């Protein structure tokens, strides 16, 4: 029997959670509003949607590139990414949902810490709501991989409205399954840019975007 380290157990439980959640289908603005209000943030679906639309316009305005979207999930932002690329996620269920909305983009199941590309095979790596789920060692492995395979790393992740902690373990439940403990970070754009050695290009309440 192989004994797993605690970090490996946490990672597998996190993967299981997101795979099961993906089976419920595409995430909506309503889900986002429920998430933020559950953290004590006063907001509305309209406010979150408006910020998301602003972010989408910014993504579409970027220079087209050969890219991989890592942590693509159900494809929330996949169709907004300019250039020629493919979508990666650890969840088959999430990729199946993604392909219903973006059927022409190649979708690959892969681990962010072992990207299936040769050195400098890409121009850009998009990390979409995955960086904030990675613990320190996982972050270091992912950043090293991103810079190995691409010239540019773009991190899109959750903002940090007033009162929301920078880092926490969240207890979540899904229909038909027990509780999950999910590691989650929320970001100030300037602090994330400093961490990555990059530049903040979008600093919202609910979304941040940094280019490194």
N, C-alpha and C positions, 0 to 999 in steps of 0.2 A: 504494500500500500504506500502511495506517495503522500507524504505530509506536506501541506501547503503552508507557506508563511502567512501571517495575519494580513499583510498587504495584498497577497494574492487572493485570499478569501474575500477581502473587501472588494477587490476589482471584479472577481467573478460574480459576486452578488450585485454589484452595480451594473454589469453587463446584463445579467438576468433581468434586472428591473427594467432597463431601457428596451430590451427585446420584448418583454411582456407588454410594456406600455405601447410600443409600436404596433402591436397586434390590435390595439384599440383604434388605430387609424391616425389620420393627420391631426396635428395639434392646431388649435385655433386661437384667435385673440381672446376668446372667452377663457380658455385654459390659462393663458398668460395672465389675465386679470385675476383669476382665482389664485394663481401662484403668488403674485405680488401682494394681494390683499391678505392672503394667508400669512405673509411675513409682516403684516401690520402697516403696509404702505397704502396711503389713500390715493386711489387712482380710478380711472374708468377705462373701459374697452376703447373708447374713442381716443383717449390720450395715448394709449399704448400703440394703437393702430397708426396714428399720425406720426409718431416717432419712427415706427417701423417703415412707413412709406418714405420718410426722409432718408433713412438708412439705405433702402433699396435703390433710390435715385442715385445716391453716392456710389454704391457698388456698381451700378450699370455704367456710370461715367468713368470708371477706371479703365486704363489702357488694356485692351484685350491681351491675353497671355495663354500659354499652354499651362494648364493647372491641374491640381488634384484638390478636391474638397474633402478634407479629413474630418470625420464626425458629421457626415452629411445628414444622418438621421433620416427622417421622412421627407427631406428635401425642401425644408421651409424657405431657404434662400438659394437653392441650386439654380433655378432658372434666372436669377439676377446676376450670376457671375459671368463676366465677359471673357470671351475667348473660347478655346477648345480644351475640354478637360474631361475628367471622370470623377465619380463620386465614390468615396470609401466610407465604410462603417463596419463595426464589428457585428451588427445585427442584421441577419437575413430578413427579418420581419420589417425593419425600418427601410431597407433597400427595396423591398417589394412595394411598400407604400410610395416611396420616392418615384419608382418607375411608372406608377399610375399617373403621376403629374408631369414627369419629364421622361417619357419613354425612349427618347433618342440618346440620352447620355449613358455611356458605359458605367455600370455599377459593380463595384468589387468589394467583397468582404475581406477586411484586412485590419491589422492591429496598428494603432498609431505609433507604437514604439518600434515597429519593424516594417517600414514602408516598402512596398514591393516595386521599387524603382532603382535603376542604376544611378550612379553619381551624376548630378546635374542633368537629369533627364527632363526636368520641368523648369519652367520660369517662375512659377508661383505656387505656394501651398496656402490654401485657405483652411483655417481651423475654425470650424463653426460650432460654437457652444460645446467644445470638448475640452479646451484648455482649463477651464474652471472646474473640471471634474477630476483633474489629474493631481495626484500628490507629488511631493517634491521630486522624488526619484523618477517618477513617470514623466514629469514635466521636462526634466533634464534629458531623458532619453528621446522624447518627442522633439524637442528643440534641436538636438543634435541631428536627428533624422531629417527634419525639415530643411536644415541648412545643408545637409549632405546632398539632397535630391533637387533642391531649388535655389534660385537666387534670392527669392523674396518670400517672407512669411507674413501672412495677413491673419490676424486673430480677431474674430468677431465673437463677443461673449456678453454675459449679463452685466449690466451696470450695477451701481450701488446707491440706490436712493437713501436719503437720510434715515437713519435708524436701523438699516440692514447691516448685519455684521460682515466683515470682510471674508470670514471663513467660518464654516459651521458644519456639523453633522445633522442632516435633516432626516427625520423619520417619516417615511412615506408608505402608503398602502395602495394596492391595486385590487380590483375585484377578483375574487377567487384565489388570492394569495396572501401570505403573511406579510408582516411589516418588513420594510427595507430601510437600512441606514445608509444614506447617500452623502458622500463628501461633496461640498459645494463651496465655491468661492464666488464673490461678487466684486466687481472692479471699479475703481476710479481710473479713468483713461490715462491720466498722467502717470500714475503709479504703475500701471500695467506697461506703459511705454518704457518707463525706466527699467522695469524688470526684464523686458525683452531687448533692450537696447535699440528701441525704435522710436517712431513718431505717432502720436495720437492723431487720428483723422476724423473721428466721430466720438463725441463725449455726451451721450444722452443719459437720462435717468435709468432707462431700462436696457439700453444697448451701448456697447463701446466697440470701437474699431481701431486697431493699431497695426501699423505696417513696420516690419523689421527687416 
